[in-house]
Amino acid sequence: MAVVKCAIELGIPDALERHEAPMTLSELSSTLECSPPALYRIMRFLVHRQVFKEDRTNQGSIRYVQTPLSRLLMKNGEKSMAPLVLLESHPVMLATWQALRASVLANKNSSAFETAHGEDVWSFAATNPGYSKLINDAMACDARVSVQAVIDGCPNLLDGLDSLVDVGGGNGTTIRLFVKACPWIRGINFDLPHVVSEAPDFVGVENVGGDMFSSVPKADAVFLKVSIFKLQKNHPI
Ligand SMILES: C[S@@+](CC[C@H](N)C(=O)[O-])C[C@H]1O[C@@H](n2cnc3c(N)ncnc32)[C@H](O)[C@@H]1O
């Protein structure tokens, strides 16, 4: 994960995409302004793990080739999964996993995140806007792939509905995809106030802040997509 994070941060997939052709080590290292031997070791690992491919110039020099997998690691690609890797490899998350044993031994039903940081992830995010953005971007990149697959695979899913609320909808990516596919739907993106305050405006979507354990806005149907986190004490997902 550290090497993949490094490749994303250096912008290796983005550089190969811009170049529109395989790049030699010297082309890539001069584009990225980094040391060729250090970059060679990074690329050797990523080629071995089949993230990138290698071919040879007529003179026998190695050239690095973009693949469908490395395209997923571009910073701004439509289907980029880079934000998910950057979230999982962030120091806040790495500190969480160092606390896993302590959280098990503590026997308090508190998560490793709470053991490491003294509060649950959503309270932490409320006071750390940079980390909150990282979470929202990571959830959004997952939604762009998985929710689009749901829409493509079940085109009649929302037939007969006038309104849909996405509970825990993050920055609204999911509800925007639904409203785009079914423009007659009135979409509500419901999440914690500090999250919806950063959600972009979109015609047909209302952003509503609140606590889902108190109440959720009324709509014909509720959409709830969760991934890796425990939402609140005593409500393990
Ligand atoms: C794991 S993320 C899932 C985001 C999105 N549904 C997705 O899968 O792409 C969980 C979301 O629930 C939100 N959330 C956590 N506790 C909440 C609460 N008590 N009320 C409303 N939203 C909450 C978080 O802010 C976060 O956006």
The ligand as a MOL file (V3000), in Angstrom:
LIG
                    3D

  0  0  0     0  0            999 V3000
M  V30 BEGIN CTAB
M  V30 COUNTS 27 29 0 0 0
M  V30 BEGIN ATOM
M  V30 1 C -18.9300 4.8440 5.2930 0
M  V30 2 S -19.5780 6.4080 4.8380 0 CHG=1
M  V30 3 C -20.6140 5.9780 3.5020 0
M  V30 4 C -20.8290 7.1220 2.5620 0
M  V30 5 C -21.6880 6.7830 1.3440 0
M  V30 6 N -22.9990 6.3060 1.7420 0
M  V30 7 C -21.0110 5.7600 0.4400 0
M  V30 8 O -21.0690 4.5640 0.7200 0
M  V30 9 O -20.3710 6.1740 -0.5290 0 CHG=-1
M  V30 10 C -20.7690 6.6810 6.1370 0
M  V30 11 C -21.4330 8.0300 6.0320 0
M  V30 12 O -22.3510 8.1090 7.1250 0
M  V30 13 C -22.2690 9.4130 7.6720 0
M  V30 14 N -22.7290 9.3530 9.0640 0
M  V30 15 C -22.0940 8.8180 10.1300 0
M  V30 16 N -22.8550 8.9510 11.2440 0
M  V30 17 C -23.9850 9.5910 10.8540 0
M  V30 18 C -25.1620 10.0280 11.5580 0
M  V30 19 N -25.2890 9.8150 12.8600 0
M  V30 20 N -26.1360 10.6570 10.8640 0
M  V30 21 C -26.0130 10.8790 9.5150 0
M  V30 22 N -24.9250 10.4870 8.7950 0
M  V30 23 C -23.9180 9.8450 9.4590 0
M  V30 24 C -20.8090 9.7940 7.5460 0
M  V30 25 O -20.5920 11.1940 7.6080 0
M  V30 26 C -20.4800 9.1910 6.1840 0
M  V30 27 O -20.6840 10.1120 5.1320 0
M  V30 END ATOM
M  V30 BEGIN BOND
M  V30 1 1 1 2
M  V30 2 1 2 3
M  V30 3 1 2 10
M  V30 4 1 3 4
M  V30 5 1 4 5
M  V30 6 1 5 6
M  V30 7 1 5 7
M  V30 8 2 7 8
M  V30 9 1 7 9
M  V30 10 1 10 11
M  V30 11 1 11 12
M  V30 12 1 11 26
M  V30 13 1 12 13
M  V30 14 1 13 14
M  V30 15 1 13 24
M  V30 16 1 14 15
M  V30 17 1 14 23
M  V30 18 2 15 16
M  V30 19 1 16 17
M  V30 20 1 17 18
M  V30 21 2 17 23
M  V30 22 1 18 19
M  V30 23 2 18 20
M  V30 24 1 20 21
M  V30 25 2 21 22
M  V30 26 1 22 23
M  V30 27 1 24 25
M  V30 28 1 24 26
M  V30 29 1 26 27
M  V30 END BOND
M  V30 END CTAB
M  END
